[in-house]
């Protein structure tokens, strides 16, 4: 049976969505669009800090899943803790509106005064990140856990957050094992697991078996 399932996955009859979970067809993996600003930041980090782990993404990527489009975007620079301060000062030389782990007060009252501000944060170890053209890019699993747990996304509550989860689960393959491992690293595994179950988001996957 295992070999048969393996062959069906390789041939595209099934796609894996987690441990022991599959859906019919190849499904769609999430591939974020990278803005010129994100590409510029990536180039800078690759040049100045070639050995570090990081992930740069834009809150505007959530508009694909949201109920209401947001015109206020910010860029998240998730970086290894040991070099976060060095990266922060390097980015300040190149961009305006750069903040290192801003307080909730700054998030609510100051960031909106800047056009596309940069928020430098600590990268959680074993964060689910994929590589594209030798560039780290955010995965849908990381996005969902971050909007559920991080203060930067405190404005996404109620029906807006539910819509993002619902649309992400419907449109793309979500590796729930990967999502929950990352949530556990952030101390949110049980909370987000209950949230997914109560929302029946994983039941919205087409042809789930």
C-alpha atoms as an extended CHARMM CRD file, in Angstrom:
* protein
*
       209  EXT
         1         1  UNK       CA              0.0000000000        0.0000000000        0.0000000000  PROA      1               0.0000000000
         2         2  UNK       CA              2.8270000000        2.3890000000        0.8710000000  PROA      2               0.0000000000
         3         3  UNK       CA              4.5150000000        1.8230000000       -2.4770000000  PROA      3               0.0000000000
         4         4  UNK       CA              1.2000000000        2.2660000000       -4.2960000000  PROA      4               0.0000000000
         5         5  UNK       CA              0.5840000000        5.5840000000       -2.5310000000  PROA      5               0.0000000000
         6         6  UNK       CA              4.1960000000        6.6060000000       -3.2490000000  PROA      6               0.0000000000
         7         7  UNK       CA              3.6700000000        5.9230000000       -6.9570000000  PROA      7               0.0000000000
         8         8  UNK       CA              0.3670000000        7.8200000000       -6.9820000000  PROA      8               0.0000000000
         9         9  UNK       CA              2.0200000000       10.8520000000       -5.3770000000  PROA      9               0.0000000000
        10        10  UNK       CA              4.8920000000       10.7700000000       -7.8820000000  PROA      10              0.0000000000
        11        11  UNK       CA              2.4820000000       10.4460000000      -10.8060000000  PROA      11              0.0000000000
        12        12  UNK       CA              0.2710000000       13.3090000000       -9.6210000000  PROA      12              0.0000000000
        13        13  UNK       CA             -2.8010000000       11.2390000000       -8.8200000000  PROA      13              0.0000000000
        14        14  UNK       CA             -2.4310000000       12.2520000000       -5.1560000000  PROA      14              0.0000000000
        15        15  UNK       CA             -0.7170000000       15.1210000000       -3.3870000000  PROA      15              0.0000000000
        16        16  UNK       CA              0.4700000000       14.9050000000        0.1920000000  PROA      16              0.0000000000
        17        17  UNK       CA             -1.0590000000       17.3880000000        2.6560000000  PROA      17              0.0000000000
        18        18  UNK       CA              0.4270000000       16.0080000000        5.8630000000  PROA      18              0.0000000000
        19        19  UNK       CA              1.3060000000       12.7990000000        7.6410000000  PROA      19              0.0000000000
        20        20  UNK       CA             -1.1680000000       10.2100000000        6.3710000000  PROA      20              0.0000000000
        21        21  UNK       CA             -3.2360000000       12.8760000000        4.5950000000  PROA      21              0.0000000000
        22        22  UNK       CA             -3.6500000000       13.1910000000        0.8240000000  PROA      22              0.0000000000
        23        23  UNK       CA             -5.9020000000       14.8830000000       -1.6890000000  PROA      23              0.0000000000
        24        24  UNK       CA             -6.7740000000       13.8600000000       -5.2220000000  PROA      24              0.0000000000
        25        25  UNK       CA             -4.8180000000       15.6130000000       -7.9370000000  PROA      25              0.0000000000
        26        26  UNK       CA             -1.5820000000       17.5330000000       -7.7460000000  PROA      26              0.0000000000
        27        27  UNK       CA             -3.1060000000       20.4710000000       -5.8830000000  PROA      27              0.0000000000
        28        28  UNK       CA             -1.4140000000       23.8490000000       -5.8030000000  PROA      28              0.0000000000
        29        29  UNK       CA              1.5490000000       24.8830000000       -3.7120000000  PROA      29              0.0000000000
        30        30  UNK       CA              1.6360000000       28.4930000000       -2.5700000000  PROA      30              0.0000000000
        31        31  UNK       CA              4.1320000000       30.6600000000       -4.4400000000  PROA      31              0.0000000000
        32        32  UNK       CA              4.2590000000       34.2800000000       -3.2320000000  PROA      32              0.0000000000
        33        33  UNK       CA              4.8120000000       37.1880000000       -5.5670000000  PROA      33              0.0000000000
        34        34  UNK       CA              7.9760000000       39.0650000000       -4.6240000000  PROA      34              0.0000000000
        35        35  UNK       CA              7.9050000000       42.8430000000       -4.9480000000  PROA      35              0.0000000000
        36        36  UNK       CA             10.9440000000       44.8440000000       -6.1660000000  PROA      36              0.0000000000
        37        37  UNK       CA             11.4570000000       46.0420000000       -2.5780000000  PROA      37              0.0000000000
        38        38  UNK       CA             11.6160000000       42.4850000000       -1.2470000000  PROA      38              0.0000000000
        39        39  UNK       CA             14.0460000000       41.5190000000       -4.0050000000  PROA      39              0.0000000000
        40        40  UNK       CA             16.2280000000       44.5130000000       -3.1140000000  PROA      40              0.0000000000
        41        41  UNK       CA             16.2750000000       43.5590000000        0.5760000000  PROA      41              0.0000000000
        42        42  UNK       CA             17.1120000000       39.9550000000       -0.3280000000  PROA      42              0.0000000000
        43        43  UNK       CA             19.9940000000       41.1110000000       -2.4980000000  PROA      43              0.0000000000
        44        44  UNK       CA             21.3430000000       43.2940000000        0.2940000000  PROA      44              0.0000000000
        45        45  UNK       CA             21.1290000000       40.5170000000        2.8890000000  PROA      45              0.0000000000
        46        46  UNK       CA             22.7390000000       37.9970000000        0.5540000000  PROA      46              0.0000000000
        47        47  UNK       CA             25.6310000000       40.3710000000       -0.0460000000  PROA      47              0.0000000000
        48        48  UNK       CA             26.2110000000       41.6340000000        3.5180000000  PROA      48              0.0000000000
        49        49  UNK       CA             25.1400000000       38.5820000000        5.5330000000  PROA      49              0.0000000000
        50        50  UNK       CA             25.6720000000       35.5720000000        3.2530000000  PROA      50              0.0000000000
        51        51  UNK       CA             25.5870000000       32.8730000000        5.9390000000  PROA      51              0.0000000000
        52        52  UNK       CA             22.4940000000       33.7930000000        7.9290000000  PROA      52              0.0000000000
        53        53  UNK       CA             18.9850000000       32.3520000000        7.7920000000  PROA      53              0.0000000000
        54        54  UNK       CA             16.1940000000       34.8170000000        7.0840000000  PROA      54              0.0000000000
        55        55  UNK       CA             12.8460000000       35.3250000000        5.3960000000  PROA      55              0.0000000000
        56        56  UNK       CA             11.4910000000       38.5620000000        3.9340000000  PROA      56              0.0000000000
        57        57  UNK       CA              7.7990000000       38.8960000000        3.1530000000  PROA      57              0.0000000000
        58        58  UNK       CA              5.0810000000       41.4950000000        2.6970000000  PROA      58              0.0000000000
        59        59  UNK       CA              1.8320000000       41.6940000000        4.6730000000  PROA      59              0.0000000000
        60        60  UNK       CA              0.1900000000       42.6230000000        1.3660000000  PROA      60              0.0000000000
        61        61  UNK       CA              0.5180000000       38.9560000000        0.3780000000  PROA      61              0.0000000000
        62        62  UNK       CA             -2.4460000000       38.3190000000        2.6740000000  PROA      62              0.0000000000
        63        63  UNK       CA             -4.7580000000       40.2590000000        0.3560000000  PROA      63              0.0000000000
        64        64  UNK       CA             -5.0160000000       37.1530000000       -1.8260000000  PROA      64              0.0000000000
        65        65  UNK       CA             -6.8990000000       35.4520000000        1.0010000000  PROA      65              0.0000000000
        66        66  UNK       CA             -8.5400000000       38.3330000000        2.8350000000  PROA      66              0.0000000000
        67        67  UNK       CA            -12.1950000000       39.3040000000        2.8500000000  PROA      67              0.0000000000
        68        68  UNK       CA            -11.3590000000       43.0050000000        2.5940000000  PROA      68              0.0000000000
        69        69  UNK       CA             -8.2830000000       44.2910000000        0.8170000000  PROA      69              0.0000000000
        70        70  UNK       CA             -5.8910000000       46.2920000000        2.9720000000  PROA      70              0.0000000000
        71        71  UNK       CA             -4.0450000000       49.2760000000        1.5380000000  PROA      71              0.0000000000
        72        72  UNK       CA             -1.6630000000       49.3680000000        4.5080000000  PROA      72              0.0000000000
        73        73  UNK       CA              1.2820000000       47.0510000000        3.9600000000  PROA      73              0.0000000000
        74        74  UNK       CA              4.5130000000       46.4610000000        5.8320000000  PROA      74              0.0000000000
        75        75  UNK       CA              7.5100000000       44.2560000000        5.1510000000  PROA      75              0.0000000000
        76        76  UNK       CA              8.6360000000       41.6650000000        7.6670000000  PROA      76              0.0000000000
        77        77  UNK       CA             12.3350000000       40.8400000000        7.8720000000  PROA      77              0.0000000000
        78        78  UNK       CA             12.5740000000       37.6830000000        9.9730000000  PROA      78              0.0000000000
        79        79  UNK       CA             16.2240000000       37.1900000000       10.8530000000  PROA      79              0.0000000000
        80        80  UNK       CA             18.4360000000       35.1810000000       13.1900000000  PROA      80              0.0000000000
        81        81  UNK       CA             18.4340000000       36.6850000000       16.6840000000  PROA      81              0.0000000000
        82        82  UNK       CA             22.2410000000       37.0290000000       16.8810000000  PROA      82              0.0000000000
        83        83  UNK       CA             22.4480000000       39.3120000000       13.8600000000  PROA      83              0.0000000000
        84        84  UNK       CA             19.0790000000       41.0960000000       14.0950000000  PROA      84              0.0000000000
        85        85  UNK       CA             20.5480000000       44.3210000000       15.4460000000  PROA      85              0.0000000000
        86        86  UNK       CA             23.3030000000       44.4070000000       12.8110000000  PROA      86              0.0000000000
        87        87  UNK       CA             20.7460000000       43.8110000000       10.0660000000  PROA      87              0.0000000000
        88        88  UNK       CA             18.5220000000       46.5240000000       11.5310000000  PROA      88              0.0000000000
        89        89  UNK       CA             21.2830000000       49.1590000000       11.3420000000  PROA      89              0.0000000000
        90        90  UNK       CA             22.2630000000       48.0240000000        7.8490000000  PROA      90              0.0000000000
        91        91  UNK       CA             18.6810000000       48.3580000000        6.6250000000  PROA      91              0.0000000000
        92        92  UNK       CA             18.3540000000       51.7990000000        8.2200000000  PROA      92              0.0000000000
        93        93  UNK       CA             21.1520000000       52.9990000000        5.9530000000  PROA      93              0.0000000000
        94        94  UNK       CA             19.2090000000       51.9150000000        2.8790000000  PROA      94              0.0000000000
        95        95  UNK       CA             15.5290000000       52.4260000000        3.7800000000  PROA      95              0.0000000000
        96        96  UNK       CA             13.3130000000       54.7210000000        5.8260000000  PROA      96              0.0000000000
        97        97  UNK       CA             10.8410000000       53.4770000000        8.3980000000  PROA      97              0.0000000000
        98        98  UNK       CA             12.8280000000       50.5300000000        9.7430000000  PROA      98              0.0000000000
        99        99  UNK       CA             11.8630000000       49.1490000000       13.1750000000  PROA      99              0.0000000000
       100       100  UNK       CA             13.4650000000       46.4750000000       15.3480000000  PROA      100             0.0000000000
       101       101  UNK       CA             10.8310000000       44.3970000000       17.1630000000  PROA      101             0.0000000000
       102       102  UNK       CA              8.5440000000       47.4070000000       17.7450000000  PROA      102             0.0000000000
       103       103  UNK       CA              6.2880000000       47.5580000000       20.7630000000  PROA      103             0.0000000000
       104       104  UNK       CA              2.5350000000       47.1990000000       20.4200000000  PROA      104             0.0000000000
       105       105  UNK       CA              2.2080000000       50.9620000000       20.8870000000  PROA      105             0.0000000000
       106       106  UNK       CA              4.5170000000       51.6190000000       17.9330000000  PROA      106             0.0000000000
       107       107  UNK       CA              2.7170000000       49.0360000000       15.8370000000  PROA      107             0.0000000000
       108       108  UNK       CA             -0.6300000000       50.6940000000       16.4470000000  PROA      108             0.0000000000
       109       109  UNK       CA              0.3440000000       54.3560000000       16.3710000000  PROA      109             0.0000000000
       110       110  UNK       CA              3.5680000000       54.9010000000       14.4420000000  PROA      110             0.0000000000
       111       111  UNK       CA              4.0710000000       52.3700000000       11.6510000000  PROA      111             0.0000000000
       112       112  UNK       CA              1.0920000000       53.6150000000        9.6580000000  PROA      112             0.0000000000
       113       113  UNK       CA              2.8740000000       56.9810000000        9.2750000000  PROA      113             0.0000000000
       114       114  UNK       CA              5.4220000000       55.3360000000        6.9820000000  PROA      114             0.0000000000
       115       115  UNK       CA              4.9800000000       53.9960000000        3.4880000000  PROA      115             0.0000000000
       116       116  UNK       CA              5.8190000000       50.2940000000        3.4680000000  PROA      116             0.0000000000
       117       117  UNK       CA              7.7940000000       50.2170000000        6.7540000000  PROA      117             0.0000000000
       118       118  UNK       CA             10.2220000000       47.3930000000        7.5330000000  PROA      118             0.0000000000
       119       119  UNK       CA              9.7520000000       45.3730000000       10.7240000000  PROA      119             0.0000000000
       120       120  UNK       CA             12.8330000000       43.3970000000       11.7690000000  PROA      120             0.0000000000
       121       121  UNK       CA             11.9180000000       40.3910000000       13.9230000000  PROA      121             0.0000000000
       122       122  UNK       CA             13.6000000000       37.2940000000       15.2940000000  PROA      122             0.0000000000
       123       123  UNK       CA             13.3310000000       34.2490000000       13.0470000000  PROA      123             0.0000000000
       124       124  UNK       CA             12.0150000000       31.2740000000       14.9830000000  PROA      124             0.0000000000
       125       125  UNK       CA             14.2370000000       28.2320000000       14.5290000000  PROA      125             0.0000000000
       126       126  UNK       CA             12.9040000000       25.6180000000       12.1130000000  PROA      126             0.0000000000
       127       127  UNK       CA             10.5350000000       28.1330000000       10.5360000000  PROA      127             0.0000000000
       128       128  UNK       CA              8.8250000000       26.6460000000        7.4470000000  PROA      128             0.0000000000
       129       129  UNK       CA             10.5620000000       28.4640000000        4.6150000000  PROA      129             0.0000000000
       130       130  UNK       CA             10.9820000000       27.3560000000        1.0080000000  PROA      130             0.0000000000
       131       131  UNK       CA             13.6990000000       28.2850000000       -1.4810000000  PROA      131             0.0000000000
       132       132  UNK       CA             13.1500000000       29.8430000000       -4.8890000000  PROA      132             0.0000000000
       133       133  UNK       CA             16.0550000000       30.7450000000       -7.1310000000  PROA      133             0.0000000000
       134       134  UNK       CA             18.3610000000       30.4210000000       -4.1130000000  PROA      134             0.0000000000
       135       135  UNK       CA             16.1740000000       32.8840000000       -2.2190000000  PROA      135             0.0000000000
       136       136  UNK       CA             14.2320000000       32.0920000000        0.9850000000  PROA      136             0.0000000000
       137       137  UNK       CA             10.4980000000       32.7460000000        0.5970000000  PROA      137             0.0000000000
       138       138  UNK       CA              7.6240000000       32.5200000000        3.0250000000  PROA      138             0.0000000000
       139       139  UNK       CA              5.3570000000       29.4750000000        3.0240000000  PROA      139             0.0000000000
       140       140  UNK       CA              1.6210000000       29.5480000000        3.5540000000  PROA      140             0.0000000000
       141       141  UNK       CA              2.0930000000       27.5250000000        6.7660000000  PROA      141             0.0000000000
       142       142  UNK       CA              4.3630000000       30.2180000000        8.2260000000  PROA      142             0.0000000000
       143       143  UNK       CA              1.9670000000       32.9800000000        7.1950000000  PROA      143             0.0000000000
       144       144  UNK       CA             -1.0230000000       31.3300000000        8.8620000000  PROA      144             0.0000000000
       145       145  UNK       CA              0.7930000000       30.6920000000       12.1440000000  PROA      145             0.0000000000
       146       146  UNK       CA              2.2350000000       34.2150000000       12.1930000000  PROA      146             0.0000000000
       147       147  UNK       CA             -1.0810000000       35.9740000000       11.6370000000  PROA      147             0.0000000000
       148       148  UNK       CA             -2.5860000000       33.8250000000       14.3820000000  PROA      148             0.0000000000
       149       149  UNK       CA              0.1230000000       34.4460000000       16.9680000000  PROA      149             0.0000000000
       150       150  UNK       CA              2.1050000000       37.6330000000       16.2870000000  PROA      150             0.0000000000
       151       151  UNK       CA              1.2580000000       41.1750000000       17.4930000000  PROA      151             0.0000000000
       152       152  UNK       CA              1.9650000000       42.6450000000       14.0520000000  PROA      152             0.0000000000
       153       153  UNK       CA             -1.2820000000       41.0370000000       12.8940000000  PROA      153             0.0000000000
       154       154  UNK       CA             -3.4600000000       42.0560000000       15.8080000000  PROA      154             0.0000000000
       155       155  UNK       CA             -5.6720000000       43.9570000000       13.3450000000  PROA      155             0.0000000000
       156       156  UNK       CA             -6.7290000000       40.6550000000       11.7670000000  PROA      156             0.0000000000
       157       157  UNK       CA             -9.4570000000       39.4310000000       14.0690000000  PROA      157             0.0000000000
       158       158  UNK       CA            -12.8030000000       37.6850000000       13.7950000000  PROA      158             0.0000000000
       159       159  UNK       CA            -14.1620000000       37.1220000000       10.3090000000  PROA      159             0.0000000000
       160       160  UNK       CA            -11.1030000000       38.5720000000        8.5610000000  PROA      160             0.0000000000
       161       161  UNK       CA             -8.7270000000       36.0310000000       10.0490000000  PROA      161             0.0000000000
       162       162  UNK       CA            -11.2280000000       33.2280000000        9.4450000000  PROA      162             0.0000000000
       163       163  UNK       CA            -11.4930000000       34.2400000000        5.7860000000  PROA      163             0.0000000000
       164       164  UNK       CA             -7.7160000000       34.0990000000        5.3760000000  PROA      164             0.0000000000
       165       165  UNK       CA             -7.5150000000       30.6090000000        6.8750000000  PROA      165             0.0000000000
       166       166  UNK       CA            -10.5290000000       29.3910000000        4.9110000000  PROA      166             0.0000000000
       167       167  UNK       CA             -9.2960000000       30.6760000000        1.5460000000  PROA      167             0.0000000000
       168       168  UNK       CA             -5.7320000000       29.4680000000        2.1290000000  PROA      168             0.0000000000
       169       169  UNK       CA             -6.9540000000       25.9570000000        2.9360000000  PROA      169             0.0000000000
       170       170  UNK       CA             -9.2550000000       25.9510000000       -0.1010000000  PROA      170             0.0000000000
       171       171  UNK       CA             -6.7510000000       27.2970000000       -2.6400000000  PROA      171             0.0000000000
       172       172  UNK       CA             -3.5000000000       25.6160000000       -1.6240000000  PROA      172             0.0000000000
       173       173  UNK       CA             -1.9990000000       22.4740000000       -0.1870000000  PROA      173             0.0000000000
       174       174  UNK       CA             -1.4890000000       23.0600000000        3.5260000000  PROA      174             0.0000000000
       175       175  UNK       CA              0.9580000000       20.7430000000        5.2300000000  PROA      175             0.0000000000
       176       176  UNK       CA             -0.6850000000       20.6440000000        8.6290000000  PROA      176             0.0000000000
       177       177  UNK       CA              2.1800000000       18.7240000000       10.2430000000  PROA      177             0.0000000000
       178       178  UNK       CA              4.5850000000       21.4490000000        9.1990000000  PROA      178             0.0000000000
       179       179  UNK       CA              2.1530000000       24.1410000000       10.3430000000  PROA      179             0.0000000000
       180       180  UNK       CA              1.6810000000       22.5670000000       13.7830000000  PROA      180             0.0000000000
       181       181  UNK       CA              5.4080000000       21.9610000000       14.3010000000  PROA      181             0.0000000000
       182       182  UNK       CA              6.0290000000       25.6490000000       13.6980000000  PROA      182             0.0000000000
       183       183  UNK       CA              3.1150000000       26.6080000000       15.9310000000  PROA      183             0.0000000000
       184       184  UNK       CA              4.6300000000       24.4360000000       18.6780000000  PROA      184             0.0000000000
       185       185  UNK       CA              7.9200000000       26.3440000000       18.3610000000  PROA      185             0.0000000000
       186       186  UNK       CA              5.9210000000       29.4980000000       19.0860000000  PROA      186             0.0000000000
       187       187  UNK       CA              3.9570000000       27.9370000000       21.9460000000  PROA      187             0.0000000000
       188       188  UNK       CA              0.6780000000       28.1010000000       20.0140000000  PROA      188             0.0000000000
       189       189  UNK       CA              0.1230000000       24.5150000000       18.8670000000  PROA      189             0.0000000000
       190       190  UNK       CA             -2.9630000000       23.6930000000       20.9220000000  PROA      190             0.0000000000
       191       191  UNK       CA             -4.5830000000       27.0770000000       20.2760000000  PROA      191             0.0000000000
       192       192  UNK       CA             -4.1800000000       26.9940000000       16.5260000000  PROA      192             0.0000000000
       193       193  UNK       CA             -5.1050000000       23.2990000000       16.3590000000  PROA      193             0.0000000000
       194       194  UNK       CA             -8.3870000000       24.0600000000       18.1410000000  PROA      194             0.0000000000
       195       195  UNK       CA             -8.9410000000       27.0730000000       15.8820000000  PROA      195             0.0000000000
       196       196  UNK       CA             -8.5130000000       24.9410000000       12.7370000000  PROA      196             0.0000000000
       197       197  UNK       CA            -10.8020000000       22.2230000000       14.0500000000  PROA      197             0.0000000000
       198       198  UNK       CA            -13.5450000000       24.6310000000       15.1270000000  PROA      198             0.0000000000
       199       199  UNK       CA            -13.3560000000       26.4650000000       11.8130000000  PROA      199             0.0000000000
       200       200  UNK       CA            -13.4380000000       23.1970000000        9.8110000000  PROA      200             0.0000000000
       201       201  UNK       CA            -10.8120000000       24.7000000000        7.5060000000  PROA      201             0.0000000000
       202       202  UNK       CA             -9.2390000000       21.3470000000        6.6750000000  PROA      202             0.0000000000
       203       203  UNK       CA            -12.6670000000       20.0370000000        5.6420000000  PROA      203             0.0000000000
       204       204  UNK       CA            -12.7340000000       22.6540000000        2.8700000000  PROA      204             0.0000000000
       205       205  UNK       CA             -9.8910000000       21.0340000000        0.9680000000  PROA      205             0.0000000000
       206       206  UNK       CA            -11.2210000000       19.6800000000       -2.3290000000  PROA      206             0.0000000000
       207       207  UNK       CA            -11.1620000000       15.8870000000       -2.6430000000  PROA      207             0.0000000000
       208       208  UNK       CA             -9.4880000000       15.3240000000        0.7220000000  PROA      208             0.0000000000
       209       209  UNK       CA             -8.9780000000       11.6190000000        1.4790000000  PROA      209             0.0000000000
